[in-house]
């Protein structure tokens, strides 16, 4: 029982296992994940002769990631 108590108290004083560092690790992970997030808007317009125009606009996020998204979308639509 004494060894368990000693282990528990070392967990509270060890900065690697403290709650404060776990919170900062989560924030760091969220910052890394947000670097890979692109927010965009899509509008679809109907043109004449059953043709459609798709308008994509980047709202927030990395420009090159948005361009990769657009290229993948065009490839899926078999435009390119």
PyMOL commands that set and color helices and strands:
alter all, ss='L'
color gray80, all
select helices_A, chain A and resi 2-13+19-34+63-76
alter helices_A, ss='H'
color red, helices_A
select strands_A, chain A and resi 39-46+52-60
alter strands_A, ss='S'
color yellow, strands_A
deselect
rebuild
show_as cartoon
